Amino acid sequence: MKIRTICVPKVCVQFNQPMLSEKITTHLVKLKQKKYREEFGEFVVEGLKGVEEALHYGEVVLILIEGNRRDEPEFVGMIKKAETKQVDVEFLGRKDIGPIKTTDTFPGVLAVCERMDVSPDDVINGKPIIFLDRIKDPGNLGTIIRTADWFGIQNIILSEESVDPYNEKVVRSSMGSMFRTKIFESGHGVNTLESLKKQGYTIIALTMNGKPIKMLKSSPKTVYVFGSESHGVSQDVLNVCQEKISIEGRGDAESLNVAVSVGIVLSYYMIHAL
């Protein structure tokens, strides 16, 4: 077998057999923690769909495939695409999988990808923006990213205290959509919203006491604000908003899931934008 050199941050190891070195394994385990994802500028994508999207839209550092699945058609195609893009592919033995997997049942492949460097200017482009105020649940954030992608909304801003968008559960539940969206992590959400107002954006918050959503008027330069799962939009953010809308219901449920709320609002936006 040809000896190859694989490099990751602070790790450079030669491989001459289909198994991971301890240093590479340690690096992958560290990427499960936010501080190391930030330090190395990398994150892990697990699953065929996510890795395919990463290869197409993202920057992939390394792909790891379960060795006994390397001849399956979908993995053969992935390997060829990786070779075309000069992305290193390594094969895992059974004992390699346990420490590095992020799911109970390993789907056969994972990739190490570079974090996307998104600035405020990247999301301030005259098109609608989703602003998420202190969203904590990674599954909700991943679903919101996927929903935004479905409706063609690419711009997302996360306020301070929100979940890390490169959290493994966020990445997995986004189903690859995170590679087609631009996610800016604001260190001070109120300041970011104030800046958007000065640039002509209308700031609209989803609340329990706003005007009916059927009165929503679509405009490209609009920021749609959604609050945390348990507390809604914080008061300091509400003070910046120019309008409030509500989703009317007929049942007795206390509230809607935030990801579902995003889907309903974006659906209304699309209907009125056409």
ZALUMVO-536781 format. One record per residue (C-alpha): residue number from 1; x, y, z. Coordinates in steps of 0.1 Angstrom, whole numbers, padded with zeros to 4 digits. Each point is the difference from the previous one (the first is absolute). Layout:
# residues N
[site NUM, [X, Y, Z]]
...
END
This chain:
# residues 274
[site 1, [0000, 0000, 0000]]
[site 2, [0013, 0034, -0009]]
[site 3, [0010, 0022, 0030]]
[site 4, [-0018, 0033, 0001]]
[site 5, [0004, 0030, 0023]]
[site 6, [-0032, 0014, 0015]]
[site 7, [0001, 0034, 0017]]
[site 8, [-0024, 0015, 0025]]
[site 9, [0007, 0029, 0024]]
[site 10, [0031, -0008, 0020]]
[site 11, [-0002, -0036, -0012]]
[site 12, [0020, -0014, -0029]]
[site 13, [0001, -0038, -0002]]
[site 14, [0010, -0026, -0026]]
[site 15, [-0024, -0029, -0007]]
[site 16, [0011, -0033, -0013]]
[site 17, [-0030, -0020, 0012]]
[site 18, [-0038, 0005, -0001]]
[site 19, [-0004, 0012, 0036]]
[site 20, [0001, 0033, 0018]]
[site 21, [0030, 0011, 0020]]
[site 22, [-0006, 0010, 0037]]
[site 23, [0007, 0036, -0008]]
[site 24, [-0026, 0002, -0028]]
[site 25, [-0025, -0017, 0023]]
[site 26, [0007, 0024, 0028]]
[site 27, [-0004, 0029, -0024]]
[site 28, [-0034, -0013, -0011]]
[site 29, [-0011, -0005, 0036]]
[site 30, [0010, 0036, 0008]]
[site 31, [-0022, 0013, -0028]]
[site 32, [-0030, -0012, 0020]]
[site 33, [0006, 0030, 0023]]
[site 34, [-0008, 0036, -0011]]
[site 35, [0033, 0015, 0013]]
[site 36, [0021, -0023, -0022]]
[site 37, [-0023, 0005, -0030]]
[site 38, [0007, 0037, 0004]]
[site 39, [0037, -0005, 0006]]
[site 40, [0006, -0022, -0031]]
[site 41, [-0027, 0016, -0022]]
[site 42, [-0014, -0034, -0008]]
[site 43, [-0031, -0021, 0007]]
[site 44, [-0013, -0035, -0007]]
[site 45, [-0028, -0010, -0024]]
[site 46, [-0013, -0035, 0003]]
[site 47, [-0022, -0019, -0025]]
[site 48, [-0001, -0005, -0038]]
[site 49, [-0023, 0030, -0007]]
[site 50, [0019, 0024, 0021]]
[site 51, [0034, -0010, -0013]]
[site 52, [-0012, 0002, -0036]]
[site 53, [-0013, 0035, 0005]]
[site 54, [0033, 0009, 0017]]
[site 55, [0020, -0012, -0030]]
[site 56, [-0023, 0020, -0023]]
[site 57, [-0003, 0033, 0019]]
[site 58, [0025, 0000, 0028]]
[site 59, [0037, -0004, 0007]]
[site 60, [0008, -0036, 0010]]
[site 61, [0033, -0008, 0017]]
[site 62, [-0003, -0038, 0004]]
[site 63, [-0026, -0028, -0006]]
[site 64, [-0001, -0031, 0020]]
[site 65, [-0019, -0031, -0013]]
[site 66, [-0007, -0033, 0017]]
[site 67, [0023, -0024, -0018]]
[site 68, [-0025, -0028, -0006]]
[site 69, [-0023, 0024, -0018]]
[site 70, [0025, 0015, -0024]]
[site 71, [-0013, -0020, -0030]]
[site 72, [-0037, 0011, 0004]]
[site 73, [-0011, 0021, -0030]]
[site 74, [-0007, 0031, 0020]]
[site 75, [0034, -0001, 0017]]
[site 76, [0018, -0008, -0033]]
[site 77, [-0015, 0032, -0015]]
[site 78, [0010, 0020, 0031]]
[site 79, [0036, -0012, -0002]]
[site 80, [0002, 0010, -0036]]
[site 81, [-0013, 0034, 0007]]
[site 82, [0024, 0005, 0029]]
[site 83, [0029, -0010, -0022]]
[site 84, [-0011, 0025, -0026]]
[site 85, [0000, 0027, 0027]]
[site 86, [0033, -0013, 0014]]
[site 87, [-0016, -0008, 0033]]
[site 88, [0017, -0028, 0020]]
[site 89, [-0021, -0031, 0007]]
[site 90, [0009, -0025, 0027]]
[site 91, [-0016, -0033, 0010]]
[site 92, [-0011, -0009, 0035]]
[site 93, [0003, -0033, 0017]]
[site 94, [-0028, -0011, 0024]]
[site 95, [0020, 0010, 0031]]
[site 96, [0006, 0035, -0014]]
[site 97, [-0037, 0009, -0001]]
[site 98, [-0009, 0001, 0037]]
[site 99, [0020, 0030, 0012]]
[site 100, [-0007, 0022, -0030]]
[site 101, [-0037, -0006, -0009]]
[site 102, [-0026, 0026, 0009]]
[site 103, [-0030, -0023, -0004]]
[site 104, [-0010, -0032, 0017]]
[site 105, [0001, -0019, -0033]]
[site 106, [0028, 0012, -0022]]
[site 107, [-0013, 0007, -0036]]
[site 108, [0033, -0011, -0016]]
[site 109, [0016, 0034, -0007]]
[site 110, [0010, 0032, 0016]]
[site 111, [0019, 0030, -0012]]
[site 112, [0021, 0027, 0016]]
[site 113, [-0009, 0034, -0015]]
[site 114, [0012, 0036, 0004]]
[site 115, [-0023, 0023, 0019]]
[site 116, [-0016, 0027, -0023]]
[site 117, [0013, 0035, 0007]]
[site 118, [-0031, 0022, -0002]]
[site 119, [0001, 0037, 0006]]
[site 120, [-0029, 0025, 0005]]
[site 121, [0004, 0012, -0036]]
[site 122, [-0006, -0035, -0012]]
[site 123, [-0035, -0001, 0013]]
[site 124, [-0009, 0037, -0006]]
[site 125, [-0007, -0003, -0037]]
[site 126, [-0035, 0014, -0004]]
[site 127, [-0017, -0033, 0004]]
[site 128, [-0021, -0014, 0030]]
[site 129, [0019, -0009, 0032]]
[site 130, [-0010, -0024, 0027]]
[site 131, [0011, 0012, 0034]]
[site 132, [0000, -0026, 0028]]
[site 133, [0001, 0014, 0036]]
[site 134, [0017, -0023, 0024]]
[site 135, [-0011, -0033, -0017]]
[site 136, [0013, -0028, 0022]]
[site 137, [-0012, -0033, -0015]]
[site 138, [0024, -0014, -0026]]
[site 139, [-0028, -0020, -0017]]
[site 140, [-0021, 0031, -0004]]
[site 141, [0028, 0020, -0014]]
[site 142, [0009, -0028, -0025]]
[site 143, [-0037, -0002, -0011]]
[site 144, [-0002, 0038, -0004]]
[site 145, [0031, -0001, -0022]]
[site 146, [-0016, -0027, -0021]]
[site 147, [-0033, 0018, -0002]]
[site 148, [0016, 0033, -0010]]
[site 149, [0019, -0019, -0028]]
[site 150, [-0033, -0015, -0012]]
[site 151, [-0016, 0035, -0003]]
[site 152, [0032, 0014, -0016]]
[site 153, [0009, 0022, 0030]]
[site 154, [0038, 0000, 0003]]
[site 155, [0006, 0026, 0027]]
[site 156, [-0001, -0009, 0037]]
[site 157, [0013, 0019, 0030]]
[site 158, [0005, -0016, 0034]]
[site 159, [0000, 0022, 0031]]
[site 160, [0023, -0004, 0029]]
[site 161, [-0008, -0030, 0023]]
[site 162, [-0013, -0021, -0030]]
[site 163, [0011, -0036, -0006]]
[site 164, [0031, -0005, -0021]]
[site 165, [-0010, -0005, -0036]]
[site 166, [0028, -0025, -0004]]
[site 167, [-0013, -0022, 0028]]
[site 168, [-0002, -0036, -0013]]
[site 169, [-0038, -0001, 0006]]
[site 170, [-0005, 0033, -0019]]
[site 171, [0021, -0012, -0029]]
[site 172, [-0018, -0034, -0002]]
[site 173, [-0035, 0014, 0002]]
[site 174, [0007, 0026, -0026]]
[site 175, [0005, -0028, -0025]]
[site 176, [0027, 0018, -0019]]
[site 177, [-0020, 0033, -0003]]
[site 178, [0025, 0018, 0021]]
[site 179, [0024, 0000, -0029]]
[site 180, [-0025, 0020, -0021]]
[site 181, [-0008, 0026, 0027]]
[site 182, [0021, 0028, 0015]]
[site 183, [-0001, 0000, 0038]]
[site 184, [0014, 0030, 0018]]
[site 185, [0006, -0003, 0037]]
[site 186, [-0006, 0034, 0015]]
[site 187, [0017, 0009, 0033]]
[site 188, [-0026, 0026, 0007]]
[site 189, [-0033, -0006, -0016]]
[site 190, [-0016, 0034, 0008]]
[site 191, [0029, 0019, -0016]]
[site 192, [-0003, -0022, -0031]]
[site 193, [-0037, 0007, -0003]]
[site 194, [0005, 0038, 0005]]
[site 195, [0026, -0001, -0028]]
[site 196, [-0025, -0018, -0023]]
[site 197, [-0027, 0026, 0008]]
[site 198, [0024, 0028, -0011]]
[site 199, [0005, -0018, -0032]]
[site 200, [-0037, -0001, -0008]]
[site 201, [-0011, -0033, 0013]]
[site 202, [-0034, -0005, 0018]]
[site 203, [0003, -0020, 0032]]
[site 204, [-0030, -0023, 0007]]
[site 205, [-0002, -0022, 0031]]
[site 206, [-0022, -0031, 0004]]
[site 207, [-0018, 0004, 0033]]
[site 208, [-0031, -0012, 0018]]
[site 209, [-0017, 0035, -0001]]
[site 210, [0007, 0013, -0035]]
[site 211, [-0023, 0007, -0029]]
[site 212, [-0012, -0031, -0019]]
[site 213, [0025, -0015, -0024]]
[site 214, [-0025, 0004, -0029]]
[site 215, [0008, 0037, 0002]]
[site 216, [0037, -0007, -0007]]
[site 217, [0012, 0020, -0030]]
[site 218, [0031, -0014, -0017]]
[site 219, [0030, 0020, -0008]]
[site 220, [0035, -0012, -0009]]
[site 221, [0017, 0023, 0026]]
[site 222, [-0017, -0016, 0030]]
[site 223, [0014, -0016, 0031]]
[site 224, [-0022, -0027, 0015]]
[site 225, [0008, -0004, 0037]]
[site 226, [-0007, -0032, 0019]]
[site 227, [0006, -0005, 0037]]
[site 228, [0012, -0028, 0022]]
[site 229, [-0020, -0032, 0006]]
[site 230, [-0008, 0008, 0036]]
[site 231, [0000, 0038, 0002]]
[site 232, [-0008, 0014, -0034]]
[site 233, [0015, 0032, -0013]]
[site 234, [0019, 0018, 0027]]
[site 235, [-0011, 0035, 0011]]
[site 236, [0032, 0017, -0012]]
[site 237, [-0005, -0014, -0034]]
[site 238, [-0037, 0008, -0001]]
[site 239, [0008, 0036, 0007]]
[site 240, [0018, 0001, -0033]]
[site 241, [-0028, -0016, -0020]]
[site 242, [-0023, 0022, -0020]]
[site 243, [-0029, -0025, -0004]]
[site 244, [-0013, -0031, 0017]]
[site 245, [-0019, -0029, -0015]]
[site 246, [-0018, -0030, 0014]]
[site 247, [-0010, -0034, -0013]]
[site 248, [-0036, -0006, 0009]]
[site 249, [-0011, -0034, 0011]]
[site 250, [-0033, -0017, 0009]]
[site 251, [0011, -0027, 0024]]
[site 252, [0012, 0000, 0036]]
[site 253, [0037, -0004, -0004]]
[site 254, [0020, 0026, 0019]]
[site 255, [0024, 0008, -0029]]
[site 256, [0015, -0012, -0032]]
[site 257, [0035, -0015, -0004]]
[site 258, [0023, 0028, -0013]]
[site 259, [0011, -0020, -0030]]
[site 260, [-0036, -0005, -0010]]
[site 261, [-0007, 0037, 0005]]
[site 262, [0029, 0008, -0023]]
[site 263, [-0015, -0022, -0027]]
[site 264, [-0034, 0016, 0003]]
[site 265, [0013, 0036, -0002]]
[site 266, [0023, -0008, -0030]]
[site 267, [-0030, -0017, -0017]]
[site 268, [-0020, 0032, 0004]]
[site 269, [0030, 0020, -0012]]
[site 270, [0002, -0021, -0032]]
[site 271, [-0037, 0002, -0007]]
[site 272, [0000, 0038, 0002]]
[site 273, [0034, 0003, -0018]]
[site 274, [-0013, -0017, -0031]]
END
